[in-house]
């Protein structure tokens, strides 16, 4: 559908209002904006086509914690108001814990564990998932959290061997881990894991 210049301008102004950008910023160059406002512009651009699904690739990784909270709150409000689904691609599991219904943990392009968010955090099964969760900072100085260090070299993503991609770094790896790739299996309650240990 063709829009007039006035209609396009009105649409842009409406999108700016939805994502919390002041009208005075309409003609500002990106380098003149802080990271939070640039992220809001990215969200407005994604909303311009009335999507049902938005893929968010590291949506808050380069932002201060307070700005991260603002952007995540905005995304949550938009989700409720416009019935939008999100796929978050992130290394920050603390973000997805508070935002996602389901989480898939990937290692070298392969899903190693998938479960409802609460289940994954309360009952991680795959050794890589356990290591990731142990690395999340806890804001309690008295909390006793055992971090699981990962040793060894990351396997080359080129010409992957027919083994468990995590085997070279896994403290529990056995011969079968180095001989074949584990399949993703349902352990029950929609909790899937790809690990020969299970």
Backbone as a ProteinNet text record, in pm:
[ID]
protein_1_A
[PRIMARY]
XXXXXXXXXXXXXXXXXXXXXXXXXXXXXXXXXXXXXXXXXXXXXXXXXXXXXXXXXXXXXXXXXXXXXXXXXXXXXXXXXXXXXXXXXXXXXXXXXXXXXXXXXXXXXXXXXXXXXXXXXXXXXXXXXXXXXXXXXXXXXXXXXXXXXXXXXXXXXXXXXXXXXXXXXXXXXXXXXXXXXXXXXXXXXXXXXXXXXX
[TERTIARY]
83.7	0	87.9	65.5	144.5	96.4	193.2	158.7	211	138.3	184.4	296.6	366.1	474.9	422.5	305.8	246.3	210.3	159.8	124.5	249.2	355.8	481.7	535.4	529.5	577.8	495.8	364	276.4	305.5	333.5	364.2	494.8	596.3	724.8	706	628.3	604.3	532.6	437.6	364.8	459	547.2	643.7	740.1	783.5	873.4	803.9	677.2	600.7	587.7	560.4	542.8	668.3	786.8	911.5	974.1	906.2	953.4	1061.9	1061.3	1157.6	1088.7	1154	1097.7	1091.9	987.4	974.8	1094.8	1161.3	1276.6	1393.3	1390.1	1499	1477.4	1369.6	1333.9	1441.8	1512.8	1613.5	1756	1776.7	1908.5	1981.7	2113.2	2193.8	2220.7	2234.7	2256.7	2375.7	2485.7	2603.3	2579.3	2470.5	2437.9	2352.6	2316.5	2230.5	2308.3	2263.5	2325.4	2273.8	2334	2300.2	2155.1	2098.5	1959.5	1863.2	1888.3	1801.2	1819.5	1942.7	1965.2	1891.7	1890.7	1819.5	1669.3	1617.1	1474.5	1440.7	1534.2	1512.7	1505.4	1594.4	1590.8	1458.1	1405.7	1276.4	1164.8	1169.7	1067.7	1071.2	1190.3	1203.1	1142.6	1165.1	1108.5	956.3	902.5	757	688	763.1	705.1	619.9	649.5	577.2	474.2	439.9	341.6	373.2	492.2	531	459.5	453.5	405.4	523.7	642.4	763.7	879.6	959.2	1079.7	1197.6	1304.4	1427	1518	1553.2	1637.3	1775.5	1873.3	2009.1	2091.5	2121.5	2194.5	2134.4	2005.9	1938.3	1987.8	2052.4	2095	2242	2318.3	2455.4	2548.6	2529.6	2622.7	2567.6	2463.6	2397.8	2427.2	2423.5	2435	2317.6	2335.3	2232.4	2099.1	2101.4	1975.5	1906.8	1985.2	1928.2	1877.9	1950.9	1904.9	1765	1744.6	1614.1	1505.8	1537.6	1440.2	1401.1	1500.5	1474.7	1395.6	1432	1359.3	1216	1196.6	1060.5	978.8	1042.5	974.5	933.8	1025.7	994.5	880	878.1	770.5	636.2	635.2	511.9	461.1	552.2	513.7	458.3	517.7	471.4	326.2	295.5	158.9	61.4	101.5	10.3	-15.6	88.9	76.1	80.4	83	83	198.7	318.3	439.5	514.8	568.2	656.8	801	892	1033.5	1116.5	1222.1	1329.5	1451.1	1501.2	1620.6	1742.8	1842.5	1972.2	2067	2116.4	2197.5	2288.5	2395.1	2484.1	2447.8	2357.1	2321.8	2199.8	2224.4	2115	2031.7	2088.1	2009	1897.9	1920.2	1815.8	1704.7	1741.5	1638.9	1561.8	1623.7	1554.6	1428.5	1434.9	1322.3	1229.9	1264.8	1190.4	1131.5	1193.2	1157.4	1067.8	982.7	900.8	980.2	1054.2	1136.4	1276.7	1375.2	1515.2	1579.2	1652.9	1734.9	1880.2	1961.6	2104.6	2176.4	2260.9	2332.5	2483	2550.1	2695.8	2742.6	2820.9	2870.9	2758.2	2648.7	2538.8	2446.1	2465.4	2383.1	2308.9	2178.2	2103.2	2145.8	2192.6	2235.2	2132.8	2049.1	1943.2	1833.2	1708.4	1593.2	1488.2	1435.5	1335.9	1260.2	1146.1	1081.6	1180.1	1173.7	1271.5	1291.4	1183.3	1193.7	1258.6	1220.2	1276.5	1426.4	1467.7	1609.7	1694.5	1645.3	1722.4	1720.3	1610.4	1600.7	1664.3	1669.6	1717.7	1800.3	1913.3	1995.5	2056.5	2066.4	2114	2246.4	2253.9	2374.6	2491.8	2612	2727.9	2755.6	2730	2751.7	2651.5	2526.1	2424.3	2461.3	2505.7	2546	2660.4	2756.6	2870.2	2823.7	2734.7	2682.3	2609.4	2522.6	2445.7	2534.8	2642.3	2732.1	2810.2	2814.5	2889.3	2806.1	2675.4	2590.2	2624.5	2660.6	2692.6	2568.8	2590.1	2481.8	2512.9	2415.5	2443.2	2441.5	2473.7	2480.7	2623.6	2698.8	2839.7	2856.6	2751.3	2760.5	2718.2	2664.2	2616.4	2734.4	2718.5	2821.3	2782.2	2844.1	2814.8	2942.9	2935.2	3051.7	3053.2	3151.7	3162.8	3226.6	3175.4	3226.2	3313.3	3445.1	3531.8	3535.1	3537.4	3548.1	3692.9	3747.7	3886.4	3890.5	4007.9	4022.9	3992.9	4012.2	3993.3	3856	3798.2	3671.4	3698.4	3614.3	3628.3	3610.2	3676.1	3662.5	3522.1	3452.3	3319.1	3324.3	3444.4	3461.4	3495.2	3427.5	3448.3	3435.2	3318.8	3294.7	3305.1	3368.2	3379.5	3243.2	3227.6	3101	3106.5	3125	3127.5	3041.3	3035.1	2967.9	3055.8	3000.1	3080	3140	3081.8	3128.9	3229	3251.2	3332.9	3473.1	3537.7	3675.1	3684.3	3572.6	3573.9	3495.2	3428.6	3340.3	3418.7	3400.4	3472.7	3419.7	3304	3243.4	3251.8	3324	3327.8	3384.6	3321.1	3366.3	3396.9	3430.9	3464.6	3350	3227.4	3112.7	3094	3130.9	3117.7	3208.9	3324.5	3419.7	3391	3295.1	3267.4	3140.6	3042.5	2916.5	2847.8	2766.4	2692	2564.8	2542.3	2419.6	2296.5	2184.6	2058.8	1987.8	1905.1	1825.3	1704.3	1695.1	1586.5	1508	1379.4	1289.8	1303	1344	1356.3	1224.8	1124.4	995.8	971.1	845	806.3	868.8	879.9	935.9	1078.6	1152.5	1293.3	1377.5	1441.1	1520.7	1668.9	1747.4	1892.1	1962.1	2076.2	2159.5	2290	2290.3	2408.4	2407	2520	2527.8	2513.3	2535.2	2520.2	2375.2	2284.3	2142.2	2071.6
-118.2	0	124.2	213.9	335.9	439.4	501	603.9	738.2	841.3	977.2	1012.9	1120.8	1166.6	1198.8	1260.2	1295.7	1169.9	1067.3	942	870.9	873.5	813.5	884.5	1017	1096.7	1066.2	1056.5	1026	886.6	791.6	654.7	651.4	723.7	731	794	901.5	968.3	875.8	797.9	703	595.7	542.2	441.4	497.8	622	685.2	698.4	734.4	747.1	611.8	507.1	372.1	326.2	353.6	306.3	407.7	520.4	617.1	711.1	745.7	842.4	977.2	1083.1	1217.9	1259.3	1333	1377.9	1459.3	1530.3	1613.7	1530.6	1398.2	1311.9	1258.3	1300.8	1246.1	1268.1	1377.6	1407.8	1401.5	1328.9	1316.3	1197.9	1211.9	1102.7	997	871.7	765	789.3	844.6	864.9	970.7	1044.6	1145.3	1089.2	962.2	899.2	799.6	780.8	679.2	541	437.7	300.2	263.7	312	281	337.8	462.1	523.1	455.4	417.4	345.4	211.1	146.5	19.2	40.6	151.8	182.9	208.4	268.5	288.5	153.2	61.7	-72.6	-142.6	-124.1	-183.9	-120.9	13.5	82.6	33.6	14.8	-35.1	-174.4	-257.4	-392.3	-388.1	-292.6	-280.9	-223	-157.4	-85.8	-175.4	-304.4	-395.9	-481	-443	-516.5	-665.8	-701	-842.6	-919.6	-1049.7	-1138.2	-1200.6	-1197.5	-1254	-1159.4	-1132.7	-1050.5	-1130.9	-1139.7	-1205	-1097.4	-1112.9	-1016	-1077.4	-1032.5	-1086.4	-998.7	-1048.8	-976.1	-836.3	-826.3	-696.7	-599.1	-648.2	-556.5	-574	-643.9	-679.5	-559.9	-452.3	-339.1	-223.2	-250	-143.2	-152.7	-36.2	-34.7	-111.2	-157.7	-240	-166.1	-38.2	36.6	52.9	73.4	85.8	-50.6	-157.5	-292.5	-315	-277.4	-296.9	-218.3	-95.8	-14	-80.3	-127.6	-189.8	-319	-399.8	-525.2	-498.1	-395.5	-358.6	-313.2	-236.8	-192.7	-313.8	-408.3	-527.5	-607.2	-615.2	-687.6	-617	-483.5	-406.6	-423.7	-417.6	-434.4	-574.5	-672.7	-810.2	-823.1	-762.6	-769.8	-691.5	-571	-484.4	-530.7	-581.1	-616.9	-767.1	-847.7	-992.9	-1041.6	-997.1	-1029.8	-1142.4	-1234.2	-1338.3	-1297.3	-1332.4	-1300.9	-1428	-1425.9	-1523.5	-1442.7	-1470.6	-1402.2	-1487.4	-1426.5	-1491.4	-1414.6	-1479.5	-1406.6	-1501.4	-1443.4	-1517.9	-1490.2	-1396.9	-1353.8	-1431.4	-1542.1	-1625.4	-1557.9	-1459.8	-1389.7	-1308.5	-1262.7	-1189.6	-1285.2	-1397.2	-1489.2	-1555.5	-1566.9	-1625.4	-1547.2	-1415.8	-1331.8	-1300.1	-1346.9	-1304	-1417.4	-1532.8	-1640	-1745.6	-1803.3	-1916.9	-2045.5	-2056.5	-2173	-2127.8	-2210.9	-2178.4	-2297.1	-2267.5	-2368.4	-2325.1	-2410.6	-2382.5	-2448.4	-2370	-2421.9	-2420.7	-2517.6	-2521.7	-2555.4	-2467.6	-2483	-2515.8	-2440.5	-2453.2	-2570.9	-2644.3	-2761.3	-2738.3	-2766.8	-2756.5	-2871	-2834.6	-2937.5	-2956.9	-2854.2	-2867.1	-2767.1	-2811.4	-2724.7	-2760.2	-2655.6	-2680.3	-2551.3	-2563	-2441.4	-2367.6	-2237.3	-2154.1	-2194.9	-2206.4	-2239.1	-2375.3	-2472.2	-2607.9	-2607.1	-2530.3	-2526.5	-2468.6	-2362.4	-2299.8	-2382.2	-2452.1	-2532.1	-2669.7	-2721.6	-2857.3	-2869.7	-2797.4	-2811.1	-2950.7	-3004.9	-3141.6	-3147.4	-3079.4	-3087.1	-3017.9	-3075.3	-3013.4	-2869.5	-2839.5	-2703.3	-2607.2	-2648	-2564.1	-2537.4	-2639.8	-2623.5	-2523.2	-2531	-2437.7	-2294.6	-2278.1	-2144	-2085	-2163.9	-2115	-2083.4	-2159	-2133.7	-2003.3	-1952.3	-1828.5	-1702.2	-1716.8	-1599	-1534.7	-1406.1	-1339.6	-1331.8	-1354.5	-1344.7	-1224.7	-1132.9	-1009.2	-1025.3	-1143	-1168.5	-1211.4	-1125.6	-1159.1	-1283.1	-1322.4	-1439.1	-1568.7	-1556.9	-1676.2	-1764.3	-1892.5	-1989.7	-2056.8	-2013	-2070.3	-2130.6	-2257.4	-2324.4	-2304.3	-2229.9	-2210.2	-2333.7	-2367.9	-2483.9	-2432.4	-2436.8	-2386.7	-2483.3	-2427.6	-2509.1	-2508.9	-2626.5	-2639.9	-2693.3	-2692.5	-2748.9	-2647.4	-2690	-2604	-2625.4	-2517.6	-2527.3	-2600.3	-2697.1	-2770	-2674.9	-2702.9	-2619.5	-2637.5	-2526.3	-2538.8	-2580.2	-2587.7	-2631.2	-2780.4	-2856.6	-3001.6	-3066.3	-3046.3	-3101	-3252.6	-3306.4	-3452.1	-3509	-3638.9	-3704.5	-3747.7	-3649.3	-3676.8	-3572.9	-3578.5	-3472.7	-3349	-3239.3	-3118.9	-3064.1	-3098.2	-3048.3	-3143.6	-3260.9	-3366.1	-3319.9	-3237.7	-3194.5	-3107.1	-3048.9	-2959.9	-3016.1	-3127.5	-3183.4	-3264.8	-3234.6	-3311.8	-3454.6	-3486.1	-3617.8	-3701.8	-3654.3	-3723	-3864.1	-3957.3	-4096.1	-4131.3	-4255	-4297.4	-4274	-4303.7	-4288.4	-4141.4	-4048.8	-3906	-3865.8	-3931.6	-3901.1	-3982.2	-4075.5	-4163.3	-4128	-4064.4	-4035.7	-3912.1	-3850.3	-3730.9	-3772.6	-3720.3	-3757	-3692.1	-3763.3	-3709.8	-3632.3	-3536.9	-3459.1	-3543.9	-3581.3	-3667.5	-3599.2	-3632.7	-3577	-3657.7	-3590.8	-3657	-3653.6	-3589.3	-3572.5	-3425.9	-3386.2	-3247.6	-3149	-3192.6	-3105.8	-3060.9	-3140.3	-3111.9	-3203.8	-3143.2	-3218.2	-3199.3	-3303.5	-3292.9	-3380	-3332.7	-3409.3	-3441	-3553	-3591.6	-3742.1	-3807.1	-3951.7	-3994.6	-3903.8	-3936.2	-3962.7	-3915.6	-3930.2	-4009.9
0	0	0	-94.5	-106.4	-5	64.6	163	116.2	149.5	118.2	214.3	184.2	270.3	410	416.6	546.3	625.5	556.6	623.8	676.7	597.2	641.1	764.8	762	875.5	1000.3	985.3	1098	1153.4	1063.7	1105.6	1185.3	1137.6	1207.9	1345.7	1351.8	1480.4	1578.1	1528.3	1612.9	1666.2	1578.9	1621.7	1725.9	1705.8	1802.9	1938.4	1935.3	2059.8	2129	2050.7	2106.5	2180.2	2123.3	2184.9	2280.4	2302.9	2402.2	2355	2226.1	2173.5	2154	2198.8	2186.5	2039.6	1998.7	1858.4	1811.2	1902.5	1864.3	1808.9	1830.5	1784.4	1642.8	1578.3	1447	1340.9	1347.2	1244.6	1297.1	1404.3	1464.6	1400.6	1382.2	1326.2	1434.9	1394.3	1493	1586.2	1533.7	1619.2	1727.3	1716.3	1816.7	1930.3	1922.1	2021.8	2106.6	2229.3	2314.7	2274.7	2332.6	2295.5	2319.9	2430.3	2461.3	2358.7	2314.1	2213.4	2077.6	2046.1	1919.4	1921.5	2038	2047.5	2031.3	2083.6	2067.7	1920.8	1847.9	1704.2	1633.9	1672.1	1614.3	1641.2	1761.6	1796.9	1713.9	1699.4	1619.1	1474.3	1419.8	1282.5	1270.1	1372.8	1369.2	1376.8	1452.3	1467.9	1344	1258.1	1144.3	1054.5	1049.8	960.8	1034.1	1157	1237.8	1246	1296.2	1299.7	1410.6	1393.6	1498.7	1574	1510.6	1569.6	1542.7	1646.4	1631.8	1685.7	1606.6	1650.2	1708.8	1836.2	1907.5	1927.8	1851.8	1859.6	1953.5	2072.2	2176.1	2195.3	2229.8	2233.5	2338.7	2445.6	2551.5	2589.6	2507.2	2545.7	2562.9	2488.3	2495.2	2578.4	2657.8	2731.7	2880.9	2949.7	3095	3155.3	3278.1	3341.8	3352	3388	3402	3266.4	3160.6	3025.9	2979	3014.5	2981.3	3036.4	3162	3226.1	3152.5	3110.3	3037.3	2905.1	2831.8	2701.7	2719.2	2818.4	2843	2887.1	2969.5	3010.3	2889.9	2799.6	2677.6	2593.4	2575.3	2496.6	2559.5	2690.5	2759.5	2739.5	2750.5	2729.5	2586.4	2489.9	2349.3	2325.1	2391.9	2376.6	2421.7	2536.3	2588.3	2501.1	2460.6	2386.9	2244.5	2177.3	2035.8	2010	2117.6	2104.6	2015.8	2048.2	1971.7	2042.2	1964.5	2018.1	1987.4	2076.2	2057.2	2057.1	1977.9	1990.8	2033.4	2153	2202.9	2173.2	2113.2	2093.4	2183.8	2288.8	2386.1	2462.7	2517.5	2606.7	2752.5	2775.2	2909.6	2959.3	3028.4	3074.9	3182.8	3253.2	3354.3	3288.9	3166	3092.3	3050.6	2991.7	2943	3056.3	3171.9	3285.7	3320.7	3313.8	3351.8	3235.3	3116.2	2998.3	2916.8	2921.3	2828.2	2891	2807.1	2848.3	2832.2	2721.7	2691.8	2655.6	2688.6	2658.7	2588.6	2482.2	2415	2429.4	2489.2	2505.6	2389.1	2321.1	2205.1	2229.9	2172.3	2174.5	2033.9	1974.6	1838	1739.9	1750.8	1656.4	1679.2	1787.5	1816.6	1948.5	1949.2	2074.3	2165	2285.5	2381.1	2492	2514	2614.4	2582.7	2601.3	2579.5	2682.6	2748.3	2852.6	2881.4	2948.7	2999.3	3090.9	3089.7	3160	3306	3378.9	3521.3	3541.4	3459.1	3467.6	3438.8	3337	3300.4	3413.2	3476.6	3584.3	3712.6	3739.1	3860.9	3847.7	3723.6	3704	3575.6	3566.1	3445.4	3440.2	3318.3	3304.4	3227.8	3116.1	3032.4	3102.5	3095.7	3160.8	3113.8	2986.7	2937.6	2999.9	3009.4	3072.6	3217.6	3287.7	3428	3440.8	3349.7	3353.4	3325.7	3228	3198.5	3318.3	3379.6	3493.8	3613.2	3629.3	3742.9	3724.8	3601.7	3574.4	3592.5	3619.5	3638.6	3772.2	3772.8	3899.5	3990.2	4118	4215.6	4305	4319	4393.5	4545.6	4594.4	4737.9	4771.4	4842.8	4870.1	4957.7	5030.4	5117.4	5048.2	4927.7	4856.1	4816.8	4839.8	4804	4672.6	4564.4	4433.1	4377.6	4343.6	4287.6	4136.4	4089.3	3944.9	3882.7	3764.6	3692.2	3577.7	3593.6	3486.8	3368.6	3248.9	3128.4	3083	3062.8	3019.7	2878.6	2819.6	2685.9	2577.1	2455.6	2339.3	2277.8	2225.6	2153.6	2022.5	1990.6	1864.7	1747.4	1638.3	1519	1460.4	1431.7	1371.1	1224.6	1167.3	1028.9	1031.1	947.8	940.9	1078.7	1139.4	1272.6	1270.2	1372.6	1385.8	1424.6	1407	1442.6	1588.9	1675.2	1818.2	1888	2017.3	2091.5	2078.8	2029.8	2006	2135.7	2248.5	2377.4	2443.9	2385	2448.4	2487.3	2403.9	2432.2	2557.3	2599.4	2716.3	2834.1	2813.3	2915.7	3018.9	3147.5	3249.9	3266.6	3206.8	3221.8	3094.2	2993.4	2864	2876.2	2802.2	2798.1	2652	2628.1	2491.8	2394.9	2437.9	2348.9	2308.4	2395.5	2364.6	2248.8	2240.2	2133.6	2006.2	2015.1	1901.6	1825.7	1892.9	1823.2	1880.5	1797.1	1837.2	1909.6	2030	2101.3	2038.3	2042.2	1989.8	2099.8	2057.5	2150.1	2189.9	2317.5	2363.4	2475.3	2481.5	2581.9	2710.5	2818.5	2948.6	3025	2966.9	3032.8	3061.8	3068.7	3096.8	2999	2872.1	2766.3	2795.6	2869.8	2899.4	2811.3	2711.1	2613.8	2643.3	2620.4	2637.4	2533.7	2485.3	2392.1	2464.1	2533.4	2610.7	2631.8	2607	2624.2	2770	2862.8	3004.7	3040.9	2956.4	2989.6	2882
[MASK]
++++++++++++++++++++++++++++++++++++++++++++++++++++++++++++++++++++++++++++++++++++++++++++++++++++++++++++++++++++++++++++++++++++++++++++++++++++++++++++++++++++++++++++++++++++++++++++++++++++++

